[in-house]
Amino acid sequence: MTLGILLVAVLLFATEWLPMDMVALLVLLALAISGMVSIQEALSGFANPAVITVAAMFVISAGITHTGALGKAGVLFIHLAKGSENRLTAIIMVSVALASSFINNIGATAVLMPVVIDVCRRLHISPSKMLIPLAYGSLLGGVCTLVGTPPNILMNALLQEYTGERFGLFSFTPVGLVIVTVGIGYMLLLGRRLLPVRKSGQLTEAYQVKEYITQAEILPDSPIAGQTIAGSSLERDFQLRVRAILRGREKIPAPRRNRKLRSGDILFLEGNPQGILKVIKAKGLELIPERDNPPPHRGKELMVIEASLTPNSEMAGKTLRQVRFRETYGLNVLALWRQGAPVVKKVDHVVLRFGDVLLLQGDEAGIAHLGREHGFLLLGGIEPTPYRPRQAPMALLVLAGVILLTVTESLSIALAAPLGAVAMVLSGCLNMQEAYESIDWRILLLIAGTLPLGLALQNSGAASLLAQNILHLIGHWGPMAVLAVFFLLTSLLTEIMSHAAAAVLIAPVVLHAAISLQVSPRPFFMAVAVAASSCFMTPISHQSNALVMGPGGYRFSDFARTGTLLNLLVWACASLMIPLLFPF
């Protein structure tokens, strides 16, 4: 029964039929109702030190990013590139790896991404050549310390629970530094050559844009009413293609060039925003978002900007119509870009997802407010304004204090991290509302919901059964080969499900494998932690990958092409390094 629940959980995680936090709660309930764990064990995940530590690190990360401390450092480091694409790639990866060693991976990526895009614009480099290195650098850097990523914290807590041993703050650092070096070397020598160059024109001089699909209605006095698509000169003069026509309730996909246009038709126009804005004025068209809600800022200068939805935005999972976006924020959504392609649907009917890039039109104040208060990452045109720049030294001091307390073993990380989170609020780096909003509650629910499954695997004998089957196949090759197999298994699971969930599910199995081999479990737990952060092959494997997908104009295949060899290199290096540093 435990293995059946495990199989269903992995299937739901991989297919994303349900949100990952909902899957975790369903797993928890299934285990408790079926009697596989007691009620106390089912709810024990919520009191696990790893959950508290991860929550506290989210708050500490937010304190660093909200004060602008990381952004200023990023600007300084990246400007050292001096025009060299190779040097810029190395500096980006080193900068984000250093940052993500101590703060949340996604926070480091989100803060540095606008800086990287702006530098790419000034150096005339396509952002698609730099954003995957940025994401990969954050994943590699997270391996370097105990607090760098949730799997490290989780595996430390589970190791302590199962064996009484624990990792230090910098126990991961030797392995992490080797992996970071290998990762940067790979990207410089080969990886960057596998990255696409995606350029589709300029929106403004501030940053590059992709092609979007925008809805526009043909007004009664439009000069193109009654003309064919070919005769309307939309493509010849404005480089716009009519991808579909909505005529009443009838939708005409991929219309032929001899199709006549009529007054009242809604056109789905594909092209760069500059061409779309020009054609609106010249051809008597009206943007659909503006039709029902005229812009209130007629006297203010309007700008067009890209904004990416972050994990903490309250709009994820909702449509623009549900949140009354135009009326509430005074901004038009001209188009939507998702997973490397424009969305050919009515924009206000699309359920928003993390990583979506919206093309916004409005005044600067409204756009800046959206970025500050509602979980949108602005990708150019507006300089990022930190909330409390004067508190930046205090935020860095609090982080240094947490590190010092942990390194000197004055306090365990489970106490030092919450103390640092409280200090961030008391020192004014964050207020309580911002602290609550900074926590990714889905990750916490995921960890708390899957920890009982790890208990069930152990209590029911399922973990021992899985371990024995694996040892039967490759145990005669010795513990190093077993460790390499578990590393590979964890890494592959991480590509299709949450890295935290993959670590929790593999932990009891590697424990029983180590016991059967009569060796120390420490190297196995280290391998699982590192493998859970080695997720380079898909954009859905980690939030850092998903965040750069839209702004970089990447496709799913770009990650598979670039990340597969990196995954193999990290697997080989870690499988050799970990037994040397943590003997069996």
ZAMARPA-917062 format. One record per residue (C-alpha): residue number from 1; x, z, y; chain; residue in three letters. Coordinates in steps of 0.2 Angstrom, whole numbers, always signed. Example, Ala and Ser with C-alpha at 12.3 -4.5 7.8 and 13.67 -1.06 7.14 Angstrom:
2
REC,i,x,z,y,ch,aa
REC,1,+62,+39,-22,A,ALA $
REC,2,+68,+36,-5,A,SER $
END
This chain:
584
REC,i,x,z,y,ch,aa
REC,1,+0,+0,+0,A,MET $
REC,2,+14,+4,+12,A,THR $
REC,3,+22,-13,+9,A,LEU $
REC,4,+6,-21,+11,A,GLY $
REC,5,+4,-13,+28,A,ILE $
REC,6,+22,-18,+32,A,LEU $
REC,7,+18,-36,+28,A,LEU $
REC,8,+3,-37,+38,A,VAL $
REC,9,+12,-29,+53,A,ALA $
REC,10,+26,-41,+52,A,VAL $
REC,11,+13,-55,+51,A,LEU $
REC,12,+4,-49,+67,A,LEU $
REC,13,+20,-46,+76,A,PHE $
REC,14,+26,-64,+72,A,ALA $
REC,15,+10,-73,+76,A,THR $
REC,16,+6,-63,+92,A,GLU $
REC,17,-13,-64,+87,A,TRP $
REC,18,-14,-46,+94,A,LEU $
REC,19,-3,-38,+108,A,PRO $
REC,20,+12,-29,+100,A,MET $
REC,21,+6,-12,+106,A,ASP $
REC,22,-11,-14,+98,A,MET $
REC,23,-3,-19,+82,A,VAL $
REC,24,+8,-3,+82,A,ALA $
REC,25,-8,+8,+85,A,LEU $
REC,26,-17,-1,+71,A,LEU $
REC,27,-2,+2,+60,A,VAL $
REC,28,-3,+21,+65,A,LEU $
REC,29,-21,+22,+61,A,LEU $
REC,30,-20,+13,+45,A,ALA $
REC,31,-6,+24,+38,A,LEU $
REC,32,-16,+40,+44,A,ALA $
REC,33,-33,+35,+37,A,ILE $
REC,34,-26,+29,+20,A,SER $
REC,35,-17,+45,+18,A,GLY $
REC,36,+1,+37,+18,A,MET $
REC,37,+6,+50,+31,A,VAL $
REC,38,-2,+66,+38,A,SER $
REC,39,-10,+67,+54,A,ILE $
REC,40,+5,+77,+61,A,GLN $
REC,41,+17,+63,+55,A,GLU $
REC,42,+6,+49,+62,A,ALA $
REC,43,+7,+57,+79,A,LEU $
REC,44,+25,+63,+78,A,SER $
REC,45,+31,+47,+86,A,GLY $
REC,46,+24,+52,+103,A,PHE $
REC,47,+35,+67,+103,A,ALA $
REC,48,+50,+59,+96,A,ASN $
REC,49,+66,+61,+107,A,PRO $
REC,50,+69,+42,+107,A,ALA $
REC,51,+52,+39,+116,A,VAL $
REC,52,+55,+52,+129,A,ILE $
REC,53,+73,+45,+132,A,THR $
REC,54,+67,+27,+133,A,VAL $
REC,55,+53,+32,+146,A,ALA $
REC,56,+66,+41,+156,A,ALA $
REC,57,+78,+26,+156,A,MET $
REC,58,+64,+15,+163,A,PHE $
REC,59,+62,+27,+178,A,VAL $
REC,60,+81,+28,+181,A,ILE $
REC,61,+82,+9,+180,A,SER $
REC,62,+68,+7,+193,A,ALA $
REC,63,+77,+19,+204,A,GLY $
REC,64,+93,+8,+204,A,ILE $
REC,65,+83,-8,+207,A,THR $
REC,66,+71,-1,+220,A,HIS $
REC,67,+85,+5,+231,A,THR $
REC,68,+93,-12,+231,A,GLY $
REC,69,+110,-5,+224,A,ALA $
REC,70,+111,-18,+210,A,LEU $
REC,71,+106,-33,+221,A,GLY $
REC,72,+120,-30,+233,A,LYS $
REC,73,+133,-28,+219,A,ALA $
REC,74,+126,-44,+211,A,GLY $
REC,75,+128,-54,+227,A,VAL $
REC,76,+146,-48,+230,A,LEU $
REC,77,+151,-52,+212,A,PHE $
REC,78,+143,-69,+211,A,ILE $
REC,79,+150,-74,+227,A,HIS $
REC,80,+167,-73,+219,A,LEU $
REC,81,+164,-89,+210,A,ALA $
REC,82,+170,-99,+224,A,LYS $
REC,83,+162,-115,+219,A,GLY $
REC,84,+167,-116,+200,A,SER $
REC,85,+153,-118,+188,A,GLU $
REC,86,+164,-110,+174,A,ASN $
REC,87,+169,-95,+185,A,ARG $
REC,88,+151,-93,+190,A,LEU $
REC,89,+145,-92,+172,A,THR $
REC,90,+158,-79,+168,A,ALA $
REC,91,+154,-69,+183,A,ILE $
REC,92,+136,-69,+180,A,ILE $
REC,93,+138,-64,+162,A,MET $
REC,94,+150,-50,+166,A,VAL $
REC,95,+139,-43,+181,A,SER $
REC,96,+123,-43,+171,A,VAL $
REC,97,+132,-36,+156,A,ALA $
REC,98,+139,-22,+166,A,LEU $
REC,99,+122,-18,+174,A,ALA $
REC,100,+112,-19,+158,A,SER $
REC,101,+125,-7,+149,A,SER $
REC,102,+117,+7,+159,A,PHE $
REC,103,+100,+1,+165,A,ILE $
REC,104,+85,-8,+157,A,ASN $
REC,105,+90,-26,+151,A,ASN $
REC,106,+74,-34,+159,A,ILE $
REC,107,+77,-24,+176,A,GLY $
REC,108,+95,-31,+177,A,ALA $
REC,109,+89,-49,+173,A,THR $
REC,110,+75,-48,+186,A,ALA $
REC,111,+86,-41,+200,A,VAL $
REC,112,+100,-54,+198,A,LEU $
REC,113,+89,-69,+194,A,MET $
REC,114,+84,-73,+212,A,PRO $
REC,115,+103,-70,+217,A,VAL $
REC,116,+108,-83,+204,A,VAL $
REC,117,+95,-96,+209,A,ILE $
REC,118,+101,-94,+227,A,ASP $
REC,119,+119,-96,+223,A,VAL $
REC,120,+115,-111,+212,A,CYS $
REC,121,+106,-119,+226,A,ARG $
REC,122,+121,-117,+238,A,ARG $
REC,123,+133,-123,+225,A,LEU $
REC,124,+122,-138,+220,A,HIS $
REC,125,+121,-132,+202,A,ILE $
REC,126,+105,-133,+192,A,SER $
REC,127,+98,-116,+188,A,PRO $
REC,128,+95,-121,+171,A,SER $
REC,129,+114,-120,+168,A,LYS $
REC,130,+115,-102,+173,A,MET $
REC,131,+99,-93,+169,A,LEU $
REC,132,+101,-93,+150,A,ILE $
REC,133,+119,-86,+152,A,PRO $
REC,134,+111,-72,+163,A,LEU $
REC,135,+98,-68,+150,A,ALA $
REC,136,+111,-68,+136,A,TYR $
REC,137,+123,-57,+146,A,GLY $
REC,138,+110,-44,+148,A,SER $
REC,139,+107,-43,+129,A,LEU $
REC,140,+125,-43,+126,A,LEU $
REC,141,+128,-29,+139,A,GLY $
REC,142,+114,-18,+132,A,GLY $
REC,143,+124,-16,+116,A,VAL $
REC,144,+139,-7,+125,A,CYS $
REC,145,+132,+10,+128,A,THR $
REC,146,+119,+22,+120,A,LEU $
REC,147,+107,+20,+134,A,VAL $
REC,148,+109,+1,+136,A,GLY $
REC,149,+94,-4,+126,A,THR $
REC,150,+79,+5,+116,A,PRO $
REC,151,+86,+0,+99,A,PRO $
REC,152,+102,+10,+102,A,ASN $
REC,153,+92,+25,+108,A,ILE $
REC,154,+80,+24,+93,A,LEU $
REC,155,+94,+22,+80,A,MET $
REC,156,+103,+37,+87,A,ASN $
REC,157,+87,+47,+86,A,ALA $
REC,158,+84,+42,+68,A,LEU $
REC,159,+101,+45,+62,A,LEU $
REC,160,+101,+62,+69,A,GLN $
REC,161,+84,+65,+61,A,GLU $
REC,162,+89,+59,+44,A,TYR $
REC,163,+107,+65,+43,A,THR $
REC,164,+110,+77,+58,A,GLY $
REC,165,+124,+66,+64,A,GLU $
REC,166,+123,+56,+81,A,ARG $
REC,167,+131,+43,+92,A,PHE $
REC,168,+140,+47,+108,A,GLY $
REC,169,+136,+38,+124,A,LEU $
REC,170,+151,+26,+122,A,PHE $
REC,171,+151,+25,+103,A,SER $
REC,172,+144,+8,+104,A,PHE $
REC,173,+157,+2,+118,A,THR $
REC,174,+171,-5,+107,A,PRO $
REC,175,+159,-16,+97,A,VAL $
REC,176,+149,-20,+112,A,GLY $
REC,177,+165,-26,+122,A,LEU $
REC,178,+171,-37,+108,A,VAL $
REC,179,+153,-45,+107,A,ILE $
REC,180,+152,-47,+126,A,VAL $
REC,181,+169,-56,+126,A,THR $
REC,182,+164,-67,+111,A,VAL $
REC,183,+148,-71,+120,A,GLY $
REC,184,+156,-76,+136,A,ILE $
REC,185,+169,-86,+128,A,GLY $
REC,186,+156,-95,+118,A,TYR $
REC,187,+146,-99,+133,A,MET $
REC,188,+161,-105,+143,A,LEU $
REC,189,+168,-116,+129,A,LEU $
REC,190,+153,-123,+121,A,LEU $
REC,191,+137,-115,+125,A,GLY $
REC,192,+136,-121,+143,A,ARG $
REC,193,+138,-139,+137,A,ARG $
REC,194,+122,-137,+126,A,LEU $
REC,195,+112,-131,+141,A,LEU $
REC,196,+100,-144,+149,A,PRO $
REC,197,+101,-150,+167,A,VAL $
REC,198,+84,-150,+174,A,ARG $
REC,199,+82,-156,+192,A,LYS $
REC,200,+66,-163,+199,A,SER $
REC,201,+68,-163,+218,A,GLY $
REC,202,+69,-151,+232,A,GLN $
REC,203,+54,-141,+238,A,LEU $
REC,204,+64,-134,+253,A,THR $
REC,205,+82,-132,+256,A,GLU $
REC,206,+81,-115,+249,A,ALA $
REC,207,+79,-118,+230,A,TYR $
REC,208,+75,-131,+217,A,GLN $
REC,209,+58,-133,+210,A,VAL $
REC,210,+50,-141,+194,A,LYS $
REC,211,+36,-153,+193,A,GLU $
REC,212,+19,-144,+193,A,TYR $
REC,213,+1,-149,+190,A,ILE $
REC,214,-11,-146,+204,A,THR $
REC,215,-29,-148,+206,A,GLN $
REC,216,-36,-158,+221,A,ALA $
REC,217,-54,-164,+225,A,GLU $
REC,218,-57,-182,+233,A,ILE $
REC,219,-67,-179,+249,A,LEU $
REC,220,-81,-191,+254,A,PRO $
REC,221,-71,-199,+268,A,ASP $
REC,222,-55,-201,+257,A,SER $
REC,223,-47,-218,+258,A,PRO $
REC,224,-44,-218,+240,A,ILE $
REC,225,-62,-216,+235,A,ALA $
REC,226,-67,-232,+226,A,GLY $
REC,227,-50,-237,+223,A,GLN $
REC,228,-41,-238,+206,A,THR $
REC,229,-27,-226,+202,A,ILE $
REC,230,-15,-240,+203,A,ALA $
REC,231,-22,-245,+220,A,GLY $
REC,232,-22,-228,+227,A,SER $
REC,233,-2,-228,+229,A,SER $
REC,234,-2,-210,+223,A,LEU $
REC,235,+13,-214,+211,A,GLU $
REC,236,+22,-227,+222,A,ARG $
REC,237,+22,-217,+239,A,ASP $
REC,238,+21,-199,+233,A,PHE $
REC,239,+28,-199,+215,A,GLN $
REC,240,+12,-191,+209,A,LEU $
REC,241,+4,-195,+192,A,ARG $
REC,242,-14,-192,+188,A,VAL $
REC,243,-14,-183,+172,A,ARG $
REC,244,-33,-180,+170,A,ALA $
REC,245,-49,-182,+180,A,ILE $
REC,246,-63,-170,+180,A,LEU $
REC,247,-79,-179,+185,A,ARG $
REC,248,-94,-167,+185,A,GLY $
REC,249,-93,-159,+167,A,ARG $
REC,250,-83,-174,+160,A,GLU $
REC,251,-65,-172,+158,A,LYS $
REC,252,-55,-189,+157,A,ILE $
REC,253,-37,-185,+150,A,PRO $
REC,254,-23,-198,+153,A,ALA $
REC,255,-34,-210,+163,A,PRO $
REC,256,-28,-228,+163,A,ARG $
REC,257,-21,-235,+179,A,ARG $
REC,258,-36,-247,+182,A,ASN $
REC,259,-48,-232,+182,A,ARG $
REC,260,-58,-231,+198,A,LYS $
REC,261,-58,-215,+208,A,LEU $
REC,262,-74,-208,+215,A,ARG $
REC,263,-78,-195,+229,A,SER $
REC,264,-80,-178,+221,A,GLY $
REC,265,-68,-182,+207,A,ASP $
REC,266,-55,-167,+204,A,ILE $
REC,267,-38,-174,+200,A,LEU $
REC,268,-25,-165,+190,A,PHE $
REC,269,-9,-172,+199,A,LEU $
REC,270,+8,-170,+192,A,GLU $
REC,271,+23,-170,+203,A,GLY $
REC,272,+34,-159,+215,A,ASN $
REC,273,+25,-148,+227,A,PRO $
REC,274,+32,-158,+242,A,GLN $
REC,275,+23,-174,+237,A,GLY $
REC,276,+7,-164,+233,A,ILE $
REC,277,+7,-156,+250,A,LEU $
REC,278,+10,-173,+259,A,LYS $
REC,279,-4,-182,+249,A,VAL $
REC,280,-16,-169,+254,A,ILE $
REC,281,-14,-173,+272,A,LYS $
REC,282,-13,-192,+270,A,ALA $
REC,283,-26,-196,+257,A,LYS $
REC,284,-41,-185,+261,A,GLY $
REC,285,-39,-173,+247,A,LEU $
REC,286,-43,-154,+246,A,GLU $
REC,287,-34,-141,+235,A,LEU $
REC,288,-46,-133,+223,A,ILE $
REC,289,-40,-115,+227,A,PRO $
REC,290,-44,-118,+245,A,GLU $
REC,291,-61,-126,+242,A,ARG $
REC,292,-71,-110,+240,A,ASP $
REC,293,-60,-98,+250,A,ASN $
REC,294,-53,-106,+266,A,PRO $
REC,295,-36,-99,+271,A,PRO $
REC,296,-38,-84,+283,A,PRO $
REC,297,-20,-87,+290,A,HIS $
REC,298,-24,-103,+300,A,ARG $
REC,299,-13,-97,+314,A,GLY $
REC,300,+2,-92,+304,A,LYS $
REC,301,+16,-103,+297,A,GLU $
REC,302,+13,-106,+278,A,LEU $
REC,303,+26,-108,+265,A,MET $
REC,304,+27,-113,+247,A,VAL $
REC,305,+37,-102,+235,A,ILE $
REC,306,+38,-99,+216,A,GLU $
REC,307,+35,-82,+209,A,ALA $
REC,308,+37,-76,+191,A,SER $
REC,309,+25,-64,+182,A,LEU $
REC,310,+35,-48,+177,A,THR $
REC,311,+31,-37,+162,A,PRO $
REC,312,+24,-23,+174,A,ASN $
REC,313,+12,-34,+183,A,SER $
REC,314,-6,-28,+182,A,GLU $
REC,315,-11,-46,+182,A,MET $
REC,316,-4,-50,+165,A,ALA $
REC,317,-19,-53,+153,A,GLY $
REC,318,-31,-58,+167,A,LYS $
REC,319,-36,-74,+176,A,THR $
REC,320,-34,-77,+194,A,LEU $
REC,321,-53,-77,+195,A,ARG $
REC,322,-55,-60,+188,A,GLN $
REC,323,-43,-52,+200,A,VAL $
REC,324,-50,-62,+215,A,ARG $
REC,325,-33,-68,+219,A,PHE $
REC,326,-36,-79,+234,A,ARG $
REC,327,-48,-66,+242,A,GLU $
REC,328,-37,-51,+238,A,THR $
REC,329,-20,-58,+243,A,TYR $
REC,330,-24,-72,+255,A,GLY $
REC,331,-13,-84,+244,A,LEU $
REC,332,-16,-100,+236,A,ASN $
REC,333,-10,-104,+218,A,VAL $
REC,334,-6,-122,+219,A,LEU $
REC,335,+0,-124,+201,A,ALA $
REC,336,+6,-114,+185,A,LEU $
REC,337,+21,-117,+174,A,TRP $
REC,338,+22,-110,+157,A,ARG $
REC,339,+36,-111,+143,A,GLN $
REC,340,+44,-126,+150,A,GLY $
REC,341,+29,-136,+155,A,ALA $
REC,342,+15,-137,+168,A,PRO $
REC,343,-2,-131,+163,A,VAL $
REC,344,-15,-145,+163,A,VAL $
REC,345,-30,-133,+166,A,LYS $
REC,346,-40,-126,+180,A,LYS $
REC,347,-28,-113,+186,A,VAL $
REC,348,-40,-100,+190,A,ASP $
REC,349,-47,-100,+172,A,HIS $
REC,350,-29,-98,+164,A,VAL $
REC,351,-26,-81,+157,A,VAL $
REC,352,-9,-76,+164,A,LEU $
REC,353,+6,-71,+153,A,ARG $
REC,354,+22,-62,+157,A,PHE $
REC,355,+35,-76,+161,A,GLY $
REC,356,+22,-88,+169,A,ASP $
REC,357,+28,-95,+186,A,VAL $
REC,358,+15,-98,+199,A,LEU $
REC,359,+18,-110,+214,A,LEU $
REC,360,+11,-100,+229,A,LEU $
REC,361,+6,-105,+246,A,GLN $
REC,362,+3,-93,+260,A,GLY $
REC,363,+12,-84,+274,A,ASP $
REC,364,+28,-74,+272,A,GLU $
REC,365,+21,-57,+274,A,ALA $
REC,366,+8,-60,+260,A,GLY $
REC,367,+20,-67,+248,A,ILE $
REC,368,+33,-53,+251,A,ALA $
REC,369,+19,-40,+248,A,HIS $
REC,370,+14,-48,+232,A,LEU $
REC,371,+32,-47,+226,A,GLY $
REC,372,+34,-29,+232,A,ARG $
REC,373,+18,-21,+225,A,GLU $
REC,374,+11,-32,+211,A,HIS $
REC,375,+25,-36,+199,A,GLY $
REC,376,+30,-53,+204,A,PHE $
REC,377,+48,-59,+205,A,LEU $
REC,378,+50,-71,+220,A,LEU $
REC,379,+62,-85,+216,A,LEU $
REC,380,+68,-91,+233,A,GLY $
REC,381,+63,-94,+251,A,GLY $
REC,382,+61,-75,+255,A,ILE $
REC,383,+76,-63,+255,A,GLU $
REC,384,+72,-49,+243,A,PRO $
REC,385,+69,-33,+253,A,THR $
REC,386,+74,-17,+244,A,PRO $
REC,387,+62,-3,+246,A,TYR $
REC,388,+74,+11,+251,A,ARG $
REC,389,+92,+4,+254,A,PRO $
REC,390,+98,+20,+261,A,ARG $
REC,391,+94,+29,+245,A,GLN $
REC,392,+105,+17,+235,A,ALA $
REC,393,+121,+29,+235,A,PRO $
REC,394,+109,+43,+228,A,MET $
REC,395,+102,+32,+215,A,ALA $
REC,396,+120,+28,+209,A,LEU $
REC,397,+125,+46,+210,A,LEU $
REC,398,+110,+51,+199,A,VAL $
REC,399,+115,+38,+186,A,LEU $
REC,400,+133,+44,+186,A,ALA $
REC,401,+127,+62,+184,A,GLY $
REC,402,+117,+57,+168,A,VAL $
REC,403,+132,+48,+161,A,ILE $
REC,404,+143,+63,+165,A,LEU $
REC,405,+131,+76,+157,A,LEU $
REC,406,+130,+65,+141,A,THR $
REC,407,+149,+61,+139,A,VAL $
REC,408,+154,+79,+142,A,THR $
REC,409,+140,+84,+129,A,GLU $
REC,410,+133,+97,+142,A,SER $
REC,411,+116,+90,+138,A,LEU $
REC,412,+110,+78,+125,A,SER $
REC,413,+104,+61,+131,A,ILE $
REC,414,+86,+67,+127,A,ALA $
REC,415,+88,+80,+140,A,LEU $
REC,416,+100,+71,+152,A,ALA $
REC,417,+89,+56,+154,A,ALA $
REC,418,+73,+65,+159,A,PRO $
REC,419,+83,+76,+171,A,LEU $
REC,420,+89,+60,+179,A,GLY $
REC,421,+72,+53,+180,A,ALA $
REC,422,+66,+68,+189,A,VAL $
REC,423,+81,+68,+201,A,ALA $
REC,424,+76,+50,+205,A,MET $
REC,425,+59,+55,+211,A,VAL $
REC,426,+65,+72,+220,A,LEU $
REC,427,+79,+62,+229,A,SER $
REC,428,+66,+50,+236,A,GLY $
REC,429,+73,+35,+227,A,CYS $
REC,430,+56,+33,+219,A,LEU $
REC,431,+39,+41,+222,A,ASN $
REC,432,+28,+46,+207,A,MET $
REC,433,+17,+31,+207,A,GLN $
REC,434,+32,+20,+206,A,GLU $
REC,435,+39,+30,+192,A,ALA $
REC,436,+24,+28,+182,A,TYR $
REC,437,+23,+9,+185,A,GLU $
REC,438,+41,+7,+181,A,SER $
REC,439,+38,+13,+163,A,ILE $
REC,440,+34,-1,+150,A,ASP $
REC,441,+20,+8,+141,A,TRP $
REC,442,+19,-6,+128,A,ARG $
REC,443,+36,-2,+122,A,ILE $
REC,444,+33,+16,+121,A,LEU $
REC,445,+17,+13,+111,A,LEU $
REC,446,+26,+1,+100,A,LEU $
REC,447,+39,+14,+96,A,ILE $
REC,448,+27,+28,+94,A,ALA $
REC,449,+16,+18,+83,A,GLY $
REC,450,+29,+10,+71,A,THR $
REC,451,+39,+26,+69,A,LEU $
REC,452,+26,+33,+56,A,PRO $
REC,453,+28,+17,+46,A,LEU $
REC,454,+46,+21,+44,A,GLY $
REC,455,+41,+38,+38,A,LEU $
REC,456,+29,+30,+26,A,ALA $
REC,457,+42,+18,+19,A,LEU $
REC,458,+53,+33,+16,A,GLN $
REC,459,+40,+45,+9,A,ASN $
REC,460,+32,+32,-2,A,SER $
REC,461,+48,+26,-10,A,GLY $
REC,462,+45,+9,-3,A,ALA $
REC,463,+62,+10,+7,A,ALA $
REC,464,+71,+15,-9,A,SER $
REC,465,+63,+1,-18,A,LEU $
REC,466,+68,-12,-5,A,LEU $
REC,467,+85,-5,-4,A,ALA $
REC,468,+88,-6,-23,A,GLN $
REC,469,+82,-24,-24,A,ASN $
REC,470,+94,-29,-10,A,ILE $
REC,471,+108,-19,-19,A,LEU $
REC,472,+104,-27,-35,A,HIS $
REC,473,+107,-44,-27,A,LEU $
REC,474,+123,-41,-17,A,ILE $
REC,475,+128,-23,-20,A,GLY $
REC,476,+142,-28,-32,A,HIS $
REC,477,+151,-37,-16,A,TRP $
REC,478,+153,-19,-9,A,GLY $
REC,479,+146,-10,+7,A,PRO $
REC,480,+153,-22,+19,A,MET $
REC,481,+143,-37,+12,A,ALA $
REC,482,+128,-25,+11,A,VAL $
REC,483,+130,-21,+29,A,LEU $
REC,484,+132,-40,+34,A,ALA $
REC,485,+115,-44,+25,A,VAL $
REC,486,+106,-30,+34,A,PHE $
REC,487,+113,-36,+50,A,PHE $
REC,488,+107,-53,+47,A,LEU $
REC,489,+90,-47,+41,A,LEU $
REC,490,+87,-37,+57,A,THR $
REC,491,+93,-51,+68,A,SER $
REC,492,+81,-63,+60,A,LEU $
REC,493,+66,-50,+61,A,LEU $
REC,494,+70,-48,+80,A,THR $
REC,495,+68,-66,+83,A,GLU $
REC,496,+49,-65,+78,A,ILE $
REC,497,+45,-47,+83,A,MET $
REC,498,+50,-33,+95,A,SER $
REC,499,+68,-28,+93,A,HIS $
REC,500,+62,-9,+93,A,ALA $
REC,501,+50,-12,+79,A,ALA $
REC,502,+63,-22,+69,A,ALA $
REC,503,+75,-7,+71,A,ALA $
REC,504,+62,+6,+66,A,VAL $
REC,505,+57,-4,+50,A,LEU $
REC,506,+75,-7,+44,A,ILE $
REC,507,+81,+11,+47,A,ALA $
REC,508,+74,+19,+32,A,PRO $
REC,509,+80,+5,+20,A,VAL $
REC,510,+98,+5,+26,A,VAL $
REC,511,+98,+24,+24,A,LEU $
REC,512,+93,+23,+6,A,HIS $
REC,513,+106,+9,+3,A,ALA $
REC,514,+119,+20,+10,A,ALA $
REC,515,+114,+34,-1,A,ILE $
REC,516,+114,+23,-16,A,SER $
REC,517,+131,+16,-12,A,LEU $
REC,518,+137,+34,-8,A,GLN $
REC,519,+144,+29,+9,A,VAL $
REC,520,+141,+35,+27,A,SER $
REC,521,+125,+29,+35,A,PRO $
REC,522,+133,+28,+52,A,ARG $
REC,523,+140,+10,+51,A,PRO $
REC,524,+123,+4,+44,A,PHE $
REC,525,+114,+12,+58,A,PHE $
REC,526,+126,+5,+71,A,MET $
REC,527,+124,-12,+63,A,ALA $
REC,528,+105,-12,+64,A,VAL $
REC,529,+106,-6,+82,A,ALA $
REC,530,+117,-20,+87,A,VAL $
REC,531,+108,-33,+77,A,ALA $
REC,532,+91,-28,+85,A,ALA $
REC,533,+99,-34,+102,A,SER $
REC,534,+106,-50,+95,A,SER $
REC,535,+91,-61,+99,A,CYS $
REC,536,+96,-77,+107,A,PHE $
REC,537,+87,-90,+97,A,MET $
REC,538,+69,-89,+104,A,THR $
REC,539,+62,-86,+121,A,PRO $
REC,540,+49,-74,+113,A,ILE $
REC,541,+62,-63,+105,A,SER $
REC,542,+66,-53,+121,A,HIS $
REC,543,+59,-51,+138,A,GLN $
REC,544,+75,-56,+146,A,SER $
REC,545,+73,-73,+137,A,ASN $
REC,546,+55,-75,+142,A,ALA $
REC,547,+58,-70,+160,A,LEU $
REC,548,+71,-85,+163,A,VAL $
REC,549,+61,-98,+153,A,MET $
REC,550,+49,-103,+167,A,GLY $
REC,551,+61,-102,+182,A,PRO $
REC,552,+74,-112,+172,A,GLY $
REC,553,+62,-125,+166,A,GLY $
REC,554,+67,-121,+148,A,TYR $
REC,555,+59,-127,+132,A,ARG $
REC,556,+59,-117,+116,A,PHE $
REC,557,+72,-129,+108,A,SER $
REC,558,+84,-125,+122,A,ASP $
REC,559,+85,-107,+116,A,PHE $
REC,560,+87,-112,+98,A,ALA $
REC,561,+100,-125,+101,A,ARG $
REC,562,+111,-113,+112,A,THR $
REC,563,+107,-97,+104,A,GLY $
REC,564,+109,-100,+85,A,THR $
REC,565,+128,-102,+85,A,LEU $
REC,566,+129,-86,+96,A,LEU $
REC,567,+119,-77,+84,A,ASN $
REC,568,+130,-82,+70,A,LEU $
REC,569,+146,-77,+80,A,LEU $
REC,570,+139,-60,+84,A,VAL $
REC,571,+134,-57,+66,A,TRP $
REC,572,+152,-62,+60,A,ALA $
REC,573,+161,-51,+73,A,CYS $
REC,574,+150,-36,+71,A,ALA $
REC,575,+150,-37,+52,A,SER $
REC,576,+169,-36,+53,A,LEU $
REC,577,+171,-24,+68,A,MET $
REC,578,+159,-10,+63,A,ILE $
REC,579,+167,-5,+46,A,PRO $
REC,580,+184,-4,+55,A,LEU $
REC,581,+177,+7,+69,A,LEU $
REC,582,+165,+17,+58,A,PHE $
REC,583,+173,+18,+41,A,PRO $
REC,584,+161,+19,+26,A,PHE $
END
